[in-house]
Amino acid sequence: MKYVIISAPSGAGKTTIVNHLILQDFKLEFSISASSRKMRRNETDGKDYYFMTAGKFREKIANNEFIEWQEVYKDHYYGTLKTELERIRKNGNNAIFDVDAAGGISLKRIFGTDALSVFIIPPSVEELEKRLKRRCADTYEIIALRMEKVKYELTFADRFDKIIINNNLSVALKEAEALLADFLFNL
């Protein structure tokens, strides 16, 4: 089993790229992360995330049920459940992750050369803020918090195997496809 890790600041396009890659012929299956944040109106529990309370998340941490986890914001935990990778492995697929920078670095450290880590960069911080506002998923306070985190997350880019600048989505998708084809098929 191979692992494809896609990370980026919120709004940079990682979910769009991940969803596109899953539809290609790479035998990829989405690793559903666990999260203690509130579910957004367009999300489904068990499809987008496994949503749980912060208390339940901490209980799973104590029971060593995560491969990796992060407290991204106060009481907003994200992590990869061990059972998720078991499920994907049983299906005979490769795992693809849509995670923040810290989660991506942790997963790459765990999986080593069996993983390809890709960091998606927006064309600019200003463009990223426009994208976050356009998707209307968060309050202005949440967007402000996310924007504070963006500059910090961008400092992690050089710790990834590859970087894609998402200035033009169709170009970024083709670049991602080429990276995966090289990683998965050119051993």
C-alpha positions as CSV (number, residue, x, y, z in Angstrom):
1,M,0.0,0.0,0.0
2,K,1.2,3.5,-0.9
3,Y,0.2,6.8,0.8
4,V,-0.5,10.1,-1.0
5,I,-0.5,13.1,1.4
6,I,-2.0,16.3,0.1
7,S,-1.6,19.3,2.4
8,A,-2.3,23.0,2.1
9,P,-3.6,26.0,4.0
10,S,-7.4,26.1,4.2
11,G,-8.9,27.2,0.8
12,A,-5.8,26.5,-1.3
13,G,-7.6,23.8,-3.3
14,K,-6.4,20.5,-1.7
15,T,-9.9,19.0,-1.4
16,T,-10.6,19.8,-5.0
17,I,-7.3,18.2,-6.1
18,V,-7.8,15.1,-3.8
19,N,-11.4,14.6,-5.2
20,H,-10.0,14.8,-8.8
21,L,-7.2,12.3,-8.1
22,I,-9.6,9.8,-6.6
23,L,-11.5,9.7,-9.9
24,Q,-8.4,8.8,-11.8
25,D,-7.0,5.3,-12.3
26,F,-4.7,5.3,-9.3
27,K,-6.6,2.9,-7.0
28,L,-6.8,5.7,-4.4
29,E,-9.2,5.6,-1.5
30,F,-9.9,8.7,0.7
31,S,-8.7,8.3,4.2
32,I,-11.5,9.9,6.2
33,S,-10.0,12.0,9.1
34,A,-11.6,12.3,12.5
35,S,-12.4,15.8,13.7
36,S,-13.9,17.5,16.8
37,R,-15.0,20.6,14.9
38,K,-18.6,21.2,14.1
39,M,-19.9,19.7,10.9
40,R,-20.5,22.2,8.1
41,R,-23.9,22.3,6.3
42,N,-22.5,20.5,3.2
43,E,-20.6,17.8,5.1
44,T,-21.6,14.2,5.9
45,D,-20.4,12.3,9.0
46,G,-18.5,9.2,7.9
47,K,-17.8,10.6,4.4
48,D,-16.1,14.0,4.9
49,Y,-14.9,13.4,8.5
50,Y,-15.7,11.2,11.4
51,F,-17.2,14.0,13.6
52,M,-17.0,13.6,17.4
53,T,-16.8,15.8,20.5
54,A,-13.4,17.0,21.8
55,G,-13.9,14.7,24.8
56,K,-14.5,11.6,22.6
57,F,-11.4,12.6,20.5
58,R,-9.3,12.8,23.6
59,E,-10.6,9.4,24.7
60,K,-9.5,7.9,21.4
61,I,-6.0,9.6,21.9
62,A,-5.8,8.0,25.3
63,N,-6.7,4.6,23.8
64,N,-4.0,4.9,21.1
65,E,-6.5,4.7,18.3
66,F,-4.8,7.3,16.0
67,I,-1.8,7.0,13.8
68,E,-1.4,10.8,14.1
69,W,-3.4,13.6,15.5
70,Q,-3.1,17.4,15.9
71,E,-4.9,20.0,18.0
72,V,-5.2,22.6,15.1
73,Y,-7.2,25.1,17.1
74,K,-8.3,25.0,20.8
75,D,-10.4,21.8,21.2
76,H,-10.5,21.4,17.4
77,Y,-8.7,18.1,16.9
78,Y,-8.0,16.3,13.6
79,G,-6.4,12.9,13.2
80,T,-6.1,9.6,11.3
81,L,-7.7,6.6,12.9
82,K,-5.8,3.3,12.6
83,T,-9.1,1.6,11.6
84,E,-9.2,3.9,8.5
85,L,-6.0,2.5,7.1
86,E,-7.0,-1.0,7.9
87,R,-10.2,-0.5,5.9
88,I,-8.3,0.9,2.9
89,R,-5.7,-1.9,3.0
90,K,-8.5,-4.5,3.1
91,N,-10.0,-2.9,-0.1
92,G,-6.6,-3.3,-1.8
93,N,-6.2,0.4,-2.5
94,N,-3.7,3.2,-1.8
95,A,-4.6,5.8,0.7
96,I,-4.9,9.5,-0.1
97,F,-5.0,12.1,2.7
98,D,-6.4,15.6,2.8
99,V,-4.6,17.0,5.8
100,D,-3.1,20.2,7.2
101,A,0.6,20.8,7.1
102,A,1.4,19.4,10.5
103,G,-0.6,16.3,9.8
104,G,1.1,15.9,6.5
105,I,4.5,16.1,8.0
106,S,3.6,13.6,10.7
107,L,2.2,11.1,8.1
108,K,5.3,11.5,5.9
109,R,7.6,10.8,8.9
110,I,5.5,7.7,9.7
111,F,5.3,6.3,6.2
112,G,8.7,7.4,4.8
113,T,9.4,6.4,1.2
114,D,6.0,4.6,1.0
115,A,4.4,8.1,0.9
116,L,4.4,11.0,-1.4
117,S,3.8,14.3,0.3
118,V,2.5,17.3,-1.8
119,F,2.0,20.8,-0.6
120,I,-0.5,23.0,-2.4
121,I,0.3,26.7,-2.4
122,P,-2.2,29.4,-3.3
123,P,-1.0,32.1,-5.8
124,S,-1.0,34.6,-2.9
125,V,-2.3,35.1,0.6
126,E,-4.8,37.7,-0.6
127,E,-6.2,35.2,-3.2
128,L,-6.5,32.6,-0.5
129,E,-8.5,35.0,1.7
130,K,-10.9,35.7,-1.3
131,R,-11.4,32.0,-1.8
132,L,-12.3,31.4,1.9
133,K,-14.8,34.3,1.8
134,R,-16.3,33.0,-1.5
135,R,-17.0,29.5,-0.2
136,C,-19.2,31.0,2.6
137,A,-18.4,28.0,4.9
138,D,-17.0,30.0,7.9
139,T,-17.8,33.2,9.8
140,Y,-15.5,36.2,9.4
141,E,-13.9,35.3,12.8
142,I,-13.1,31.8,11.7
143,I,-11.7,33.2,8.4
144,A,-9.5,35.6,10.4
145,L,-8.2,32.7,12.5
146,R,-7.5,30.7,9.4
147,M,-5.6,33.6,7.8
148,E,-3.4,33.9,10.9
149,K,-2.5,30.3,10.4
150,V,-1.8,30.5,6.7
151,K,1.5,32.3,7.0
152,Y,2.6,29.8,9.6
153,E,1.6,26.8,7.4
154,L,3.3,28.2,4.4
155,T,6.6,27.9,6.3
156,F,6.3,24.1,6.2
157,A,6.1,23.9,2.3
158,D,9.8,22.9,1.9
159,R,9.3,19.9,4.2
160,F,7.2,18.2,1.5
161,D,8.4,16.1,-1.4
162,K,6.7,18.3,-4.0
163,I,5.0,21.7,-4.2
164,I,2.2,22.7,-6.5
165,I,1.2,26.3,-7.0
166,N,-2.6,26.3,-7.5
167,N,-2.8,29.5,-9.7
168,N,-4.7,27.7,-12.5
169,L,-6.7,24.7,-11.3
170,S,-6.5,22.7,-14.6
171,V,-2.7,23.1,-14.6
172,A,-2.5,22.1,-10.9
173,L,-4.6,19.0,-11.5
174,K,-2.4,17.9,-14.4
175,E,0.7,18.4,-12.3
176,A,-0.8,16.4,-9.5
177,E,-1.7,13.6,-11.9
178,A,1.8,13.5,-13.2
179,L,3.4,13.4,-9.7
180,L,1.1,10.5,-8.7
181,A,1.7,8.5,-11.9
182,D,5.4,8.8,-11.4
183,F,5.2,7.9,-7.7
184,L,2.8,5.0,-8.0
185,F,3.9,3.4,-11.3
186,N,7.6,4.3,-11.9
187,L,9.2,2.3,-9.1
